[in-house]
Amino acid sequence: MRLSHLLGRTERQVPAEAETVSHQFLLKAGLIHQVASGVYAYLPLAWRSLQKIAKIMREEMDAAGGQEMMMPTLQPREMWEESGRAQAFGQALFAVTDRRGRPLILAPTHEEVVTDLARRLVRSYRDLPIRLYHIQTKFRDEPRPRGGLIRVREFHMKDLYSLDADEAGLDQSYQAMVRAYRNIFIRCGLEAIMVEADSGAIGGKESHEFMLIADSGEDEVLRCPQCDYAANAERASFYKEAMPSEDPLPPMEVATPGVKTISELAAFLGMPQSRTLKAVFYSADGQVVLALIRGDYDVNEVKLKNLLKCADLRLAEDSQARAAGLVPGSASAVGLSFDSALRARSPLRSESPPSGQGGQGRSLKVVADDSIALGANFVAGANKPDFHLRNVNYPRDFRVDTLADIAQAKDSYPCPRCRTPMTSVRGIEVGHVFKLGDVFSQRWGAGYLDRDGVQRPIVMGCYGIGLGRLLAAAIEQHHDERGIIWPVAIAPYHIYLCALGMDNPQVAQAAEDTYHKLTAQGLEVLYDDRQEPPGVKFNDADLLGLPIRVVLSPRTLKESQAEVKKRWEDKTTLTPLEKLPRRLKAMVASAKKT
């Protein structure tokens, strides 16, 4: 390809709207063009890289037993209503209506279509296992598209769906995909780690993400430096150390005028925050939820939302809390789950629950982190303005509807496996694998007859990689201050042929001859044939980041040589023109292996 004919233009200034390194270089190098918020056109150089990524994915999916097909972008909305995910995805779904008024969805993913295919086409255990995949455009109406190709509203994805007869088969498919994904990232020249992840709106019982560590990543990852534990902060757990053992003491009311927060309470009473109980009010699909946690921890809202199985979770307004009988700044669960048995056990002197609290008809739900059971004699709200209670103990003094892990893991918190302090890093998700189990097949009636003629549900998994996101992540991981440094396997071209002094007939002819000889040898060459000064050409060569730069100039041609330089190295070498094709082929082949 001649650079003078290439669609795309390099820019010298960093675009104002570009906040991440990859976004900046994608725009500066003329690889993408923004059409609308979160919607981009891939220009020829970017598209060549995406095609190479897709080829690697196809080879690895095929090697892992995948069958490529193509599923529709348009899906009837009733499929999403049947699966129950229309509400879970909410406003992220792009909804359209056809001329007959029938509602359709622009697909963000294809579990519904695959499950429908399975229930119609799979009959017997002999039909399983099946692994179906396609590479297709997906749509999600992101509220805040950001980072160029990192979070967009239209994107290309490779998604594979496994159909197995049982959990053992799913485990085999899952591990096959994990191996295939690792191979994909290695072949693309990327360093990715696998971390435990939240399944989100996709659903299922287990999932893992593949993360590329990058400062600009939108995800936080907690990693243990001692063992192999790694998890997205949305899912990460940690070891919660129990407080020193002590006998429960009688509760005692204490005045705390003007004290509203845990930090203020701990300072006022001269005690660590770990000796307090924090109460946070939420609205879950309109129902008020009181979340309780030890005062030195914070609530992980993703864990809480998953536990409540709600579509919308947000902090409740003080007015909502008061309507539920709570006192902002002095709230707790004491008295909220009041019954005669609890009253008999508790030394608290309340004879009846406060107005609006307790009883079978209460609309308030109480969820607590398991850390509240790892201590005694906590300080908690008295459900009375400007007062708190000392020596509150669970379950003596209050009860909860659900006790579970809803705590947010943070940097330096102890690893849940080996208790070593974890470290927090930023990461870009480039792949996600899910064990769906029979969540979809049970609901849709997608089953098969086993060897004994018994009808059983198909066990499913799904596995996705975003191509554009992987492209952007590669730039985040491979660049310097001058521009991109492409991994050879996904570089749009391998060689940047740079001719200096094109007004010199000898240079122009030598450059043309070299270009034709290299391409005839199957080498991928971007030929800079423009009438531009050397500084412009060198800057563009660094910005575009092709792996190898070859320079022809009056000086080098005096000795019938070319100057050769790897993008990631500073040194240059001279190579005779007659040996140039062989040397470049060897350099490309060698670079692909590293």
C-alpha positions, 0 to 999 in steps of 0.5 A: 500500500502506498501511503499517498493513497491511504485513507487516513491522516496523521495528526500532530496534536492530541485530540481534546476528547481523547482521554486514554493513550489508545484513544489518542494514538488511534485518532492521531494515527488516523486509524479510526473516525468518530461518527457519533458518541461511542460509534466509530468507523475503522479506517483501512489500517485499523481494519487490517489489524482487526482482520488479523485478530479475527483470523487468530480467533477463528483458528483458535476457536476451530482448534477448540472444536468450535463451529462458525456460523452467523446469528442475526443482529435483529432479535424479537423483543419477546425472546428477551422477555422470555429469558427475563433479561429485558429488565436486567439489561434495561436501557442498555438495549437498543430497541427498534420497531418494524413497520408492523409495530413489532418490537425488536432488539439490536443484539448485545449478545446471543444467548437467547438465539442460541438457546432457541436453536438448541431447543429446536435442533438438539434432541439426544445426548448424541447431538452433544457437545456443540460449540457454536461461534460467530464474529459479529457486530453488537450494540449496547446503549452505554450511558457514558461511552469512553476511552475510544474503543474501550467502551462503545455502543457498537462493537465487534465481538467473537462469542462462542456458546457451548452446549453440553450434557452435564456439568462435567462436559461444561467444565471441559468446554470451559477449560478448552475455551480458557486455553484457547483464549490464552493462546489468542492473547499470546499470539496477539502479543498481549499479556493477559491475566485471568481473574474471577469476575461478576457475571452481571446481566449475562447471568450464570454461576461462575465467570472469569475475565481476561485483563490486560493490566494498564493504568487507563483500565476502567476495571480495578483488579485485586491480585495476591503477590503470593498465590495466584488469586486475582479478581475483579474488585466487583467480585473480589473477596478478602480475609476478614479477621475476627475481633478479639473474643469477649463476652457480650455486655449489656447494651447502653444508650449513649448521647452522640450530638451531631454525630452522623458518620462512622468516622465522626462516631469513632472519633467521638467515642475514641474507638476504632471504626472496626468496633462500630456497625455501619448502616447504609440505606438503598432503594432496590427496585423501589424497596428500601433495603438496610445494608449493615457492615462492620464500620471499617469496611464498605459495601460492595454494591455489585455484590449487594445487587446480585444478592438482591437480584434487583434490576435497579440499585441506588442509594435511598433518599433520607426521606425514603429511609425516614418513611421506612422508620429509619433515622439517618445518622443514627440507624441500625437494625436493632428493633427492626426485626422485632418479635417475641422470641427476640424480645425474650433473648435481648436485654434491650428494653424496647417493648414494641418496635418503633413506628413503621418498623418490625412486624410481618408487613414491614417493607424494609429488608435488612441485609448484613455483611458476615463481618457483623458476626466477627466481633462483639459489643459493637456501637450501632445507631439507636434509631433515635436522633443524636443517640447510639447504642454501645454493646450491640451484638448479633444475633442477640439484639437484632436479626437480618433477612440475609447474612452474606459477603457484601464487602468491598475488597481494597488494596492491602486487604488480606488475600482470602486464600493465603492472607497476604496483603493484596495489591490493586491494579487497573485493567482492561477487560479483553475477554470474558467466559461464563458458566451459564449452567441450565439458567437459560435451558430450564427457562426455555425448555432446551433439553435432550434425551439421555442414554436412559431416555430421560429428558434433561436440560442442556448445560451451557457456557458462553465466551466473548472477546471484543475485537475493537477493545482488544485492538485498543488494549494492545496499544495501551500495552504497547506504545511509547511517547512517540506512538504505537508499537504494534505486536507483529501478529496484529500490525496492519503492515509489517514494514514501513518503507520510507524513501527520503528525497523522492525528488531524486530520480535515483531514490524514487526508482530504487524505492519503487523497485524495492517496494515491488521486490518486497511485496513479491516476496509476500511481505506486508509493506506500507510504502511512504512515497509522499513528498515530505521532509524526513522529520515528517516521515520519521514522526509518522513512522513512529506514530503508526508503529509498524514493527520494522522501518526501512529507509532509502536515501541518497546516502544509503544508496551510494553503497546500495544499502538500506537502513533497517530499524526495529520500532522498539529499538534505537539502533539502526543497521545497514543491509545490502539491497540484494539481501533485504527481502531475505533479512526482512522475512527472517526479522518478521518471522522471528518477531512473530515468535517472541 
